[in-house]
Amino acid sequence: MEHKKTTNQSAWSVFLIFLRLGLTSFGGPVAHLGYFRDEFVIRRQWLTEKNYADLVALCQFLPGPASSQVGLALGISQAGYLGAFAAWLGFTLPSAFMLVGFALGIAHHGDMMPLGVLHGLKVVAVAVVAQAVWGMACNLCPDRQRVSLMACSACGMLFFTSVWAQVGVIICAGLVGMLMVRPTTCVVHNPMSISISRRTGGIWILLFIVLLVVLPTLTQLLSEQWLAMVDSFYRAGALVFGGGHVVLPLLQAEVVPSGWVTNEAFLAGYGAAQAVPGPLFTFAAYLGASMTQSPTGWLGGILCLIAIFIPSFLLVAGALPFWEQLRANAKVQAALTGINASVVGLLLAALYQPVWSSAIQQPQDFAVALVAFIALMFWKLPPWLVVLSCGLIGWLLNIAL
């Protein structure tokens, strides 16, 4: 695919783009990467397919929510630090607002979203991820060696489901890539527009480590509830590998035994978090609003939401300047050839588990997913329209059947 060099965006335009994605990106972290690819690689051409795969590979290495970190990096490339904040705010605001509202009383008014609609949104995630896998495989796995590496990576993730297996698969793929690509091979490097220096990046990484060490000590010394909340949610965002689904049980271990949130409230919010678009890390806003001790409500929700995402800001801003320079190195380029094929394999494995396995339960589900895939892949309908249509179809099928 030919890539057009695009001009940088204003922070406001970045916010509006990500706000629309935050309102329509159902299906969890893997589906979000599919939405991002369609929006920023295919439609807006902010970056090439290879740049996008490289960026996804970096964020898979970093702890925290990979899809949100990809969004932060895209925001930085278009409008600097303000663009990163705008991308995060737009993508995060809708689900955070809905979950805080749920915590403050929506649960008392019954189920606001019919089961059929929720199931339809799960089904459309199958089509979104399948489209991303197909498109990325065509561009990043053009020969039998890389197709084989993609398949091996997918099998590895299906046989070994731990978070560390994902990191191990990517490392192995990088080593294989260095052997597959000859030093004489000319690999074009299209750098992202990153205005952060390596020195500044080092400062951000140092601040990430300092907060990780200092916050627990301050919590012990000052015994302030708000500081304890910041410490718990910062550590959850800083130390979790594997994205949103992995952080949920870790947060339960932080907030339920301590008595901050009842187990019943936690489980209710867990279900609500699956029904809203946007990143699953916004579950932190629900927990902050549900606290039994002050701060709670909107203040608690905002505090916990910011605390869990701060590590992502620091890590992305710290890693990008080093990553951009490393990507220009011939050996790193060779390794990335293998890593990119592996990333497609990771998405392929995720297409089966958890996306397919949780959504396709009967023949009608497969039919809806197939129609959604064709609408996205060949009719080129906008994802938000396909998402809303599948939610409506799921509701109608629930009534009919």
N, C-alpha and C positions, 0 to 999 in steps of 0.2 A: 504494500500500500504506500502510495506517495504521501509524504508528510509536508504540510504547509507550515512555515514558521509563523506563529501567531504573535501578535503584540500582547504585552502584559495588560492585565485587567485592573480595574479599580477594586479596592476592597469591597465597595458596595455591590458591584456586579458579582464578585466572588461570593458574597453573602447570599445574594438572590439565587444564584445557581445552586449552591449547596442547600439552601432552604427548600427548594423544590425537591431535591434529592432526599432531604430529611423527612419530607412529607409523604414520599412515595416509595422509599427503599425498604420494602418488607423482605423478610427471609433470612436475616442474620448476616454475619460477617462475610461469608463466602459470596452470598448473593450481592452484597454491597460492592465487592470488587468487580462483579459483573456489571452492575449499574455504572460504576465509575469508568470502566473500560468503554462502555457504549457512549458515555457522555463526553469523556475527555480524550479518548484515542480516536474513536470513529467519528463522532459528531463534531466536536470542537477542534480536534487535532492540536491540543495543547502539547502533546508529546507523542513519540512514536510507540509502536507496539513493544519494541525492545526496551525503550526507556521505561515504559510502564511495568514490564516484567521485572526489570532491574529494581525498580522502586518497591514493587511487591516483595521481591526477595529480601531487600533490606529490612522492610517492616516485619517480615516473618522472623528475622533474626532478633529483632528488638522485643523486649517484654512489653505487654500492653496490647490494646486493640489495633490489629493490623489495618483494618479498613479506615478507622479514624486517623491513624498515623499517615496513611497514604493521602487522605484528604488534607491533613496539615501540611505535608510536603508540597502538594499541589498549590495550596494557598500561598506558601512561602515563595514558590517559583513565580507566581503571578503578581503578588503585591507585598512581598516581604513579611515581616512579623504581623503587621496588621491584616494581611491576607490570610495568614494562618489562623488568626483569631476569628476572622470573618467566616472562613470555611468551617471551623469547629462550631461556632455559634449557630450557623445556618443548619448544619447537619444534625446538631445535638438538640437544639431548642424544641422542635415539635415533640419528640418522644419524652424529653425531660418535663415539659409542660403537662403533657397528658398523664405521666406517672405521678407527678406531684398532685395533680388534680384528683387522681384515683386515690392517693393516700389521704387526701383531705375530705373524702366523702363520697366519691363515685361508687365505691363498693356497696354503699347502703342503698343504692338505687337499682340493684340487680345487674345482670350482665348487659353491658352497653353494646357489645358486638356479638351478633348471632354466631353460633358455632360454624355454620356453613360459610360465612364470610371469612372467618379466620382460617378455615381449611382451604378455601380458595386461594388465599394469600400464600399459604405454604406451597400449594401446587405451582403457582406462578414462579416461585423461587427455583423450582426444578428447571423451568424453561430459561430463566435468566442465567443460571449457572451453566447450563448446557450450551447456551449461546457463547458464553465467555470461553468455555473449554474448547469449543469448536474453532472459534476465531483465533485464539492464542495458539492452538495446536497447528493450524495452517501456517502461521507466521513463524513460530518458534521451533517447530519440529518438522523441518522440510525433508529430512532424510531418515533412513532406517535406523541409524545409530541414535539419533535424538528421539525418535519414536520409541525405540526400545528403552531408552533412559526414562522417558515419560512413563511408560508402562511399569518399569521396575519401581519407580518412585511411588506410583499409585498402589502397587501391590505391597510395597513396604509399609505404607501408611495404613492399609487395610489389615495387614497381619499384626502390626505393632502400633497400637493406638495411643501410646503415651505422648505427651507433649515433647519430650526429649527425642522421641523417634523422629519427629518432624525436623528438628535441628540436625540430627544425625543424617537424615536423608539428604538435606540440602548440602551439608558438608561433603558427603560422599559424591554427590552429583557434581560439585565444583571440582573435586579431584579428578573425576572421570573426564570432565570437560577440558581440563588442562592437558589430558592425554589425547583427547579426540581432535582438538584444534591445533593445527601446525603453527609454529611461530611465524611462518611466512604469510599466513592467512591475513588478509586485510579486513579488519572488522571496523566498520565506521562507528565512531562514537559521537552521539548527538547530545551534548551536555545540556542539562536543565539550567535554567537561569536562577542561580543561587548566589545571593549577594553576601552570604555569611562567610567570614574568613575562618581559617583553621584555628587561629588563636581564640576567636570568639566561640567557635564550636567547642574547643577544649574547656572554656569557662562554663558553658552550659552543662557539659558532662560532669565537671567538678561540682557544680551546684546540685546536680541530681544526686551525687554520692553524699555530699554534705548533708542534705535534707534527710536522706535515708538513715544516716547515722545520728543526726542531732535531734530529730523530732521525737524518737522514743525517750531520749534522755530528758528533754524538756517536759514531756508528758509526766514522767516520774517526779520531776522536781516541782512542777507547778500544780499538778492535779486539777487542771481545768478541763471541763467536759468538752468544750469546743476544740481544744488542742488534742485531746485524745481521739476525737472523731477525725480530725485532719491527719493525725498520725496513722490511724488504722486504714483509712481510705487511700492515703498516699502510698503506703506499703503494698496495698492490694494492687494499685495501678502500676507500681514499680517492679513487682516481683512475679507477676503472673505471666506465664507463657501460654499461648494458645487462644487468646481472645476472650470474648465476652462470656461464652458458655462456661469456661474454666473459672472465671472470677466469681460466679454466683455461689458455688459451695464455699469458696474461701471467705466471701463476705458473710455468709451464714455463720461460719465459725467465729467471726469477729463480733457480730452484733447480737446474735441470739443468746449465747451463753452469758454474755455480759449484762443481759437484761435491757439493752438499748431498744430492741425491737422484739415483739413476741413472735414465736414460731408461726402462729396462725397468720399474722400480718405479713411475715416474710413469704410464706407460701402463696398468699393471695397476690402479692406483688410479683412473685416469680412468674405466675401465670399471666399477669397483665403485661409484663415485660416482653413476653413472646408475641403479644398481639399488636404491639405498636411498631411503627417504622423506625429507622435510625439505629444507632449503636446500642448494644445491650448494656454498655457501661453506664447508660443513663439510669439504670436500676439504682445507682447510688443516690440519685435525686429522690427516688421513692423512699429509700431507707432513711435518708436524712429528714424527710418530711414526716416519717412515721416514728421518729424517736420518742421514747417515753420520757426523756429528760431534755431540758432546754440546752441548746437551741433546737427547735423543731419547726414544723411547718415549712413555709417558703424559705426562711433563713437557713434552716437545717438542710433543706434540699439543695440550695445553691452552694452552701459550704462543702457538702460531701461531693457534689458534682465537680466542683473546681478541684478539690483535693485529689480525686481519682484520675483526673486528666492531666494534672501538672506534670507527672513523670513523662507522659507522651510528648508534651511540648518541649521539655528539656532534652529528651533523647533524640527527637527528630531534628531539632535545631542544632544539636551537638554532633550528630552523625552525618548529616548531609554534606557539609564541606569536605570531610574526609572521604566520603563515599564518591563524590563527584571526581575527586582527583584519582582515587583508586581505580575507578571505572575506565579511565583513559590508559591504564597500564595494559600492555599486551597480554601478560600472563593472567591478570585479573579478567580481561575480556574473554580469554579462553575459558576460564573457570565459570564466568557468567553464562557462557553458551550452554554449559551443562546445567547450571542452576536454573536458567530460564526454562529448559525442558522439564526439569524437576518440578518447578512451580506449577506447570500445566498438569503434571501428574498429581500433585497435591490437591489441586482443584478438582481433578477427575475423581480422586478418592472421596473428597468431600461431597461431590455430586451424589455419590451413592450413600455415604454416611456422614452427616445426618440428614442431608437435604431430601434425597429420594426416599429413604427408609421411613422418614417421618411424615411424608406427604402422600405418596402413591400407595393407597390401601385397597383400591378396587379399580376395575377397568375404566369407570367413568373418570377417575382421577388421571389416569394415563392419557385418556382422550383429551381432556382439558389442557394438560401439560403439552401435548403434541400440537394442539391448535395454537397455544401461546408461543411455543417455540417457532412455528412457521410464521406467525405474525411478527415476531421480533426479527427472525433471521432473514426471511425472504420478502415479506411485505413491508419491512422497515417501519413498523408502527412505533410510536414513542413508548418507552417502557411504562410511563405513568398510566397511559391509556390501557395497556395490556393488564397492568396490575389491578386497576379499578374494574375492568371487565371480568377478570377472573374472580375477584371478590364477589361481584354480582352473580356470576354463574354458580359459584359455590353456595351462595344463599338460595338461589332458585333450585339447585339440585337437592339441597337439604330439605326444602319444602316438598319437592316432588317425590323424593324417595323416602 
